[in-house]
C-alpha cells in the first residue's frame, strides 16, 4: 500500500552528488529527500502546457541548501533562480556545495537570507515551495500571509507550485525507514493532534557502519488538506488551482509521475503537487 512518508520520488538514474562525507546532515537530506530532476521536469511540463513555452526564472522559497536552484540554472544559460531562506548557515552550506560548483553559471543563482513573505522581487515565472515547508504556517491567516506575496512574485502566466501529502497514515504516529546507499533514512511522526492537525516530525539518519544522527531535522507543522490549501490560494486571487497526484509502483512507492487528478482514493498515503495559476 502507498506510504504517506515524505521521501524522494523515484527519478531517472543519476550519479551520486559530489560533496562532503556522508555524515553531513545536509548531504544526507539531499540524497534521501530531494528530487530536483522530478520537480523540474514537472514544472516544465505544466508551465509549457499553460503558456506554450518553458519557464526560465524560478524563486525557490524555503530553499535550504538551494539544490533545486542550482539544478534549475543548469538547464541553459537563459535560466535564473532566486533562493530564499532564513537560515544563514544552511545558505552558506548551499553556496559552497551546490552553487559555487556551477562555475560561471553560479552568477545566475541569487540567494537571499530573508522571510519568504518579504521577497516579491524580482518577479519570476515560477515560485516553488517544496518539502512541505509552508506547513509551518498554522492558521488560514498565516497561510494567506504567505500565498499573497508569492502571487505578487509571479509574472503574467506564472505558477505557484507546492507539494502536499496525506492519507490516514499521515495523521498517525509513524516511524518509517528507507535503506539507501551507506545509510538509512528514518521519518518519524509524533504527537499528531486531530483537533488542530499539528504534530512533530523528525528525520533521523542511521549509518550502516554504526552510529548516525538523531533528530537531524525536526519540524513543528500543521497538516493541511488539499481543500484547505485550495481555499486559501483562491482567497488571495489565484484564478485556478489544480492537483497532480503521484502514481505508485508495484512496491507502493512513488514513481515520480504526477497526473492531473479530480479524485484521490482513500488510502494510507499519497503525495501530490498543487499548482496555482
N, C-alpha and C positions, 0 to 999 in steps of 0.2 A: 504494500500500500504506500502511496506517496507520503513523504515525511514533511512536516512543517518546518523542519530545522533549516534555517538560512545557511546556505553554503554555496560554493561556486558551482554555477551551472556547467554542464559539460560543454567543451568547445573543441575546435579542431586542434590536433596535437601541436604543441609548440615547445621550444626549448625552455628549460627552467631559467628564470630570470637571473642574470648575474647580480651579485650584490654581497651583502655581509654574510657571515656564517649563519647557519640555520637556527642558531639560538637567539637571533634577534627577533623580537616580537613583531616588529613591523614587516619584516621579510616573511615571517611565518603567516601573518594575516593576509598578505598579498597572495601567497601561494594557496592558502586554504579557502579564502572567502571571495576574492575579487575576480571578475570575469570581464576585463575591458574589451576583449575581442567580441564577446557575445553582445555586450551593451552597445558598442559602436556599430556593429552590423545591424542591430535592431533599430537604432536611432536613424541610421542612413536609410534603411528601408521605409520606415514610417514617414520620415520627413519628405523623402522623394515622392512618396505616394500622394502627399497633400500639396506639395509645392513644385513638383516636376523637376527638381534639381537636388543635388546633395547639399547638406548643411556644411558650412565652413567654420563657423565660430561657435564655441562652447563655453558655458560657465558651469564649472563643476562645484556645486555648493557642498559644504561639509567635505572638502576634498581630501583631508587627511594627508597622505603621502603623495597626492597628486598623480597617482599611477595612471588614472584614466586620462587626465590632461596630457600627460606625456605621450601616451599611446595615440591620442587624438591627433596631435600635430605630426605624427609620423606618417599620416596618410598622404600628405602632399605639402609643398611649400606654401600653399594658399591657406592652410588650416592654422587656426589660432585658438588658444584656450586661456581662460581665466580660472584659477582655482582659489576658493575662498574657505578659510578655516580660522578658528580662534586659537588653535594650539600651536604656539611658536615652535616648540621642539619637534613636533611632527612635521611641520612645514620645512624646517631645516633638514630633517632626515630626507624628506621627499626631494628637496632641492639637490642634495648631494647624490642620492642614489637613483632617482628617476629623471630629474630634469637635466642636470649637468651632463650625464652621458649622451644626451641628444646632440651635443656639439652645437653647430650653428643653429639648429632648429630650436634650441633652448630659448632663444630670443623671442619665440612665438608663444611661450608659456609665461604668464604673469601670475604670480602667487600673491595673494592679499591676506594679511592677518587681520581679520575683521569679522564681526557678526554678519551672517549671511543676509539678515534683514536690512542691512545698511548699505549693501552694494548693489546698485542697479545700473552702473555704467562700467565699461562700455556695453551697449546693447548687443545681443547675440542672437544667433539662430536657434540655439537650444540651451535650456537650463536643465541640468541633470542633478537629482538628489537621490543617490543610491545608498545601498546598505542600510535602509530604513532609518536614516539619521534624523529625518523630520519627526520621528516618533518621540523625540524629546519634547515636542510641544504637546501639552496635555489637555488643553481646552480648545473649544472651537474658536474662541477669540485669538488664542495664541497661534493656532494653525492658519487662520486668515491673515494674521500678522506676518507670516512668512510667505504665504501664497501671493498676497497682493504685491509686494516688491519683486517677487520672482516674475510675476506677469509684466511689471514695468521694465524688467530687464530684457524683454523679448522684442526683436524686430517684427515687423508685419509678417504673418505666416509662421511665427515662431512656436516652438513646442516646449512645454514643461514636462519632463519625464521623471516619474517616480517609480520605485519598486514597493511592493507590499506582499505580505504573506498572511496566511490564515488557515482555517480548518480547526477542528476541535482539539487537536494536539497543541495548537498554538496557545490555548488557554489552560493548559495543564502544566504541572511541574515535570519537566522532561530533562534528561541528560542523554545526548546523542553523540556518538563517537564516529569519526570518519578517519580511516587509516590512509595516510599519504606517504610519500617517499621520505623516510627518515623521521617522521613524527606522526602523531595522531592529533587531530583537531577535535576538541570537545566543546559542544554547545550546551549550555545549561540554562534552563528557565526556572526561576524561583519566585515564590510569593505572588503568583498571579491572583489579582483581586477581581472577582467578577462584578463587583459594584462599580468600579471605575476603570476596569480593564488596564490597570497599571501593574507593573511587575519588574523584577530584576532579571537581567540577562547577563551571563558571563561567558567569556571564551577562555578556555584553558588549552595549553599545549603540553603533550607528553612526548618526550624523546624516546625513540626506540632503543637507544643505548643506555637509558636510565635518566632520571631527572625530568625537568620540564619547567613550565611557567604557569603557576596557578593564578587565576584571575588576571590574565594578560590584558584583557579588556573587560570592562564592566559597564552596563548601561541601565539607566532608570527610565523606562519607556512607558508610554500608553500604547496599547494595541488598537490601532484604528481599523475600522472596517471600510470596505470599498464604498458603500453608500455614504458614510460619514465624510470620507475624503472628497468624493464627488460633490456633495452638497456645499462644502466649503470652497472648493475650486469654482463652482458656478457662482457662489455668493460674491467672489471678488472679480467676476467679469469674464471668466473663460467661457467661450461660446460652445465648446463641445468637449466631452470627457469620455475617452474610450478605455476599455480594459482589454489587455492582451494576456492570455493565460499561457503559462509554460506547460508543454507536454511532458510526458514521462516515458522512460524506457522500461524494459521488462523487469528491472530491479526496483522500480518505483522512484528512481532518482530523476531529477530534472534533466531534460535532454537539450536545453538551450534553444528550443524552438518555441516562439511565442506567437500565438494566433489570436485574432480579434474574437472576443467572447461576449455573448449576451447572457450566458448562464455558467455558473461554476458549480460542479457537482459537489454535494455534501460529502466530504471525505476527511481523513485525518489531517491532511495538509496540502496546501497549494502555494505556488508562487506566481506573481503576475506583475506586469508593468501597467501603470496608469499614465495615459497620455492626455494632456490638457492642451487645447489649442484655441 
